[in-house]
Amino acid sequence: MGYIFREFLGDPDHIYKQARQEFFDMRFCSLKRKDIMFHYKRMSQRYHTLGGINDHSLKQVYVNSLPDDLQDEIQQKIDTSGRSLNDTSLGELHMYALSSLDKLCATQRFFSKMLTEGKNLQSQCRQPSLQIKCKSTFCTCRTKKKNHFKHFKNKKGSSKRLKFFRKKTKRGWNKSQHCYICGKPKHYAKKCPNKKVKSARLVQQLKDIADEVPSDADIESIFSEQDQTDPSTTFVLQEDVSDSEYSGSSDYSSVPESYQAIPLVPQFGPHAPVRIRPDKYSNPVDVIAYFDIGSHNTMMNPTILPPEYWKSQEHHFRAADGKVFATHLISRKKIGIQFFPSFTLWVYVLGTPLPDKDILLGWDVFCQYFFIKLPFKLNEDTNPTKATHSGMSPSDLKLANEECNELLRQGLIEHTSSPWACQAFYVEKRSELLRGKKRLVVDYKPLNLFLRDDKFPVPRPNVLFSQLPGATIFSKFDLKGAFWQIGIHPDERYKTAFCLPNAQYQWTVLPFGLKTAPSLFQKAVTRIFHPLLHSALIYIDDILLFSPDDLSQPSSPTVP
């Protein structure tokens, strides 16, 4: 019989192993009675197939497959009966599960009834005659709740498409007896025969009024908005309503023909309203920020914050036109720039008078979004390694000092006294010999032993080209000094320290030689090109944009 079974069905051990694996993988999280019955039926079939009468561990597997609430009740019933799990049959465990479900349902109904009756008793047992209303924070007597009724308005047609403004009467101003349309006396605008030239006269009148009021006055102090037009109305502004439901012309019927429309040309620019927080607990100051990624630092008008928030510190800059200018103030501590209610960036800002601007957001704000960290491996002793430089020839040392001075001028490195220091030296490989210039490299092998790996994947070149079928237009970019475009968090820069025979520096940007540098840079560039990943191939610092024709060639991405 066994020979026939193996000949036509194969090894019976495979069926036994499969049934045992299915028995151990079964899980069930419902508390419905019919689901418990179905779960018991399918597990009991495999239980008897596996010989569960002789294998007591399968009973524990059945109990563990039930919800946690039922497991606790079943174990309590077994302990109460004075028996063990091995002495209990699978059918008894099933009956314990059903009785445990009934107990849980009864407990839930009891507490639901008690909570419902408790609400009624709370209103009946309250004795307002014995309570005294007060505003003390320590008093438990609650004051009478005020009823607030919200009046809902009909949205359609309720939005005013026209805003009417009249001129406010200012104390000390002489009331004019002349018509403000034609400028002649003895009549007013509503009876002026020259109403057709009102638009030209309106511009001139607004200009005259602007010359009379102080320069720091706002428009609300000169004009006030009206609900409807009347003889005192000076001008009308038309609101931009793009919804189709407001396409009717009912709102225009009440506007006199004498009011000529003044076209409003929208002005677009890199401006946005932000909030300045001097510290975490001070009231914010609303300002208009100007975004300028060509600026190296963030600058703010010092009149926005009190003088005690500033200290003297001089910085020199070269403008785009080649002129050199200096700033003489810097914030004593980091100032919060709140772009959104849930996002505030804390940075040091320079103080300088800005013409027609409150704050100028420079590249130092944007580059912090890509600041990277270099975490060490967990559960390992990280002893700082400070290399002893073996020395350089006089010509190499002079060349190294000149190169480091240039990196200092560009802000790529800075002086340090870090406990870490890796050796820097020159290499003369074939590529360096071809270009006729030595290359300064840093041996980061001691540091790489302690750095934690970054798991962001770097794609394989042979896999990338599988996305190119059908593409005919290509644009290739090879980033120069690519890693230097990614900044390192200030708290992590000491790890990148390197030494020359006569100096020690640390990087402010991502250096070459770190084992995590390729994956960190790949992550940053992928984040920038995320909107264009369907038509771009990115391999570290090599970028290829492709498209089937000129019309669909992707444009430059924007930093998120």
Order of alpha helices (4+ residues) and beta strands (2+ residues): alpha-alpha-alpha-alpha-alpha-alpha-beta-alpha-beta-beta-beta-beta-beta-beta-beta-beta-beta-beta-beta-alpha-alpha-beta-beta-alpha-beta-alpha-alpha-beta-beta-beta-alpha-beta-beta
